[in-house]
């Protein structure tokens, strides 16, 4: 008669089996998400003329972060692209903020990212929908695997 494995060994084997399933599936989903994101988002837009960037920066030099954000939010897509190129070209700059003088990016990176995603979504709504779907599938997969691990730990701890 075969000897029954101790709970700790069965638990370790079950957790290993979950990891063996989870790891390649997550890697595959992440590769699909990366491919869809790369196809959706522009690799690199044409860089605006350096003179236009310099001219814009000369007008934004003495503006507060709130004023710059207001200009960005009111800008057309072409003007936003120009402002984004200007922000990339200068990186962080000294600005007066709520805590006094501090180094800040010209534009809020989250706001810029939202704008880029919105432009890409407008150009390719089906691609954006598919990317969102894949992201949700990955999140559900992580949740299910988390529940499986919790169940294994719960059952094997008794």
Rosetta blueprint (number, residue, H / E / L):
1 X L
2 X L
3 X L
4 X L
5 X L
6 X L
7 X H
8 X H
9 X H
10 X H
11 X H
12 X H
13 X H
14 X H
15 X H
16 X H
17 X H
18 X H
19 X H
20 X H
21 X H
22 X H
23 X H
24 X H
25 X H
26 X H
27 X H
28 X H
29 X H
30 X H
31 X H
32 X H
33 X H
34 X H
35 X H
36 X H
37 X H
38 X H
39 X H
40 X H
41 X L
42 X L
43 X L
44 X L
45 X L
46 X L
47 X L
48 X L
49 X L
50 X H
51 X H
52 X H
53 X H
54 X H
55 X H
56 X H
57 X H
58 X H
59 X H
60 X H
61 X L
62 X L
63 X L
64 X L
65 X H
66 X H
67 X H
68 X H
69 X H
70 X H
71 X H
72 X H
73 X H
74 X H
75 X L
76 X L
77 X H
78 X H
79 X H
80 X H
81 X H
82 X H
83 X H
84 X H
85 X H
86 X H
87 X H
88 X H
89 X H
90 X H
91 X L
92 X E
93 X E
94 X E
95 X E
96 X E
97 X E
98 X L
99 X L
100 X E
101 X E
102 X E
103 X E
104 X E
105 X E
106 X L
107 X L
108 X L
109 X H
110 X H
111 X H
112 X H
113 X H
114 X H
115 X H
116 X H
117 X H
118 X H
119 X H
120 X H
121 X H
122 X H
123 X H
124 X L
125 X H
126 X H
127 X H
128 X H
129 X H
130 X H
131 X H
132 X H
133 X H
134 X H
135 X H
136 X H
137 X H
138 X H
139 X H
140 X H
141 X H
142 X H
143 X H
144 X H
145 X H
146 X H
147 X H
148 X H
149 X H
150 X H
151 X H
152 X H
153 X H
154 X H
155 X H
156 X H
157 X L
158 X L
